[in-house]
Amino acid sequence: MLDLCATRTALIVTANLLRAQAEHRTPLELATQAGVLEMWKRATPELRRMLLLQAAWEARGRFTGEADDDAARYAGYFSDAAADAAANGATDRTDFVHLITPPFLTAQSLAFDREEDAVSLVATLLLAQHIPGRWM
């Protein structure tokens, strides 16, 4: 549970910093310098998958960034998938985060690919930047 709380808090703080107009570092630069990437690497793949899908649910339909890299493409995919799930009757994030669906399997694959830790982290941060209000 501590791993979940600490990792999620680090993601929230990093996403909030990235929202600041004065912040000119990329999400990966900031996460690396702040130690969030190392924390992300130490987290279990299941935790990374869950946080990625939670961020997607909270930011559903709000990520409209340019898909100029893999992380942005994943963020767009998961944001759209969460919006589609909500439009098709999903009423809370549990329906989206824990049911085995194509987005779940894609997030699982990304979370378990240790060579893509930076991609999955940046995708999660891009989504977290677009969460209105608090990440529930």
N, C-alpha and C positions, 0 to 999 in steps of 0.2 A: 504494500500500500504506500509506503514511503517513496518507493521508486516512481509510482504513478504521480503522487502529489508533487514531488520535486521536479520531475521531468515536465509535467504539465505547467507548473509555475514558471519554470525557465522558458518554456515556449511562449507563454502569455507575456512575460516581461520582454522577451526578444521581439515579439510581434508588435507590442506597444512602442518599443523604440523605433522599429522600422516604419511605423506610421508617422513619426515626427519628420517634418519637412527638413529639419536641420541634419537628419541622418542621411549620409551619402554612401555608407557602406552597403554592399550587397547583402542579402540575407545570409549567404554562406560566409562572407567575411565577418559579419557581426557574430554569427553563431560560433564560428571558429575562435575568434578572439575572446568571446565570453565563456568559452568552455562548454557551450551547449552541444556542439557536435560530438565531443567526447562523451557527454552524458547520454546523448542519443545512441551512440555506438554501444554503450554499456547496457542500455535498456533491452529488455527481451523483445524479440520480434513481435510477439503478441501485443505487447504494450505499444510498440511503434505503430502497428496496424490499427489498434483501437484509437490512439490519439489522432492519427491521420483521418480516420473515418469520422471521429467526433468533430474535428475541425471542419471537415467537409459538410457535415450535417448543419453545424452552426452557421456556416457561410454559404449554405445552399443557394445557388442561383446568383450569387453576388460576385463571384470571381469572373471578371471579364478581361483579365490581363492578356497581353500578347503572349502567344505560345511560341516563344523563340528558343526554348530549351526543353529538355525532358521534364524538369520539375514543374514548369508552367503548364505543359501539356497534361501532366498528371493532375495538377491542381484544377485545371479546367474540366477534365473528365470527372473527377470526384465531385466537384461542385455541381455540375450538370446532373450527375447520377443521383445526388441527394435531392436536388430539385425535382427530378422525375419521380423519385420514390415518394416524396411529399405529395406530388400531384396525383399519384396513384394510390393514395390512402395511408401511407406511413404517417403515424401521428406523433411519434417521438423518435429520438435518436436511437433508442434500443432497437427499433425495427430496422434501422439502416445499418447500425454498427455491428449487430450480432447475428443477423440472419445471413445465411450463406447464399449470396447473390453474386453476379459477375463483379460488381464493384468490391465486394468483400474479398473475392478470390484474387482480384488484381492488387488490392492493398496487401493481402497476405503475401503474394509473390514479391512485391516490392519490399515489404518489411523483412522478409527472410533473405533477400539478396544482399549480403554483406558488402558487396562491391558498389551498391547503390545507396549506402547510408546517407550520403550528402544529398542525393536526389530526393529521397523520401523526406528528409528533414526540411529541405527548402520547400518542397510541395506543401508540407504541413504548415510552415511559416507563412507562405503565400496565402493559404486559406485562412489562417488565424488573423492575418492582417485585415481580412474582410468580414470578420465577425462583428456584427453590430452589438454594441453594449458588452455585456459580460459573457465569457465562455462558460456555459452552464455545466 
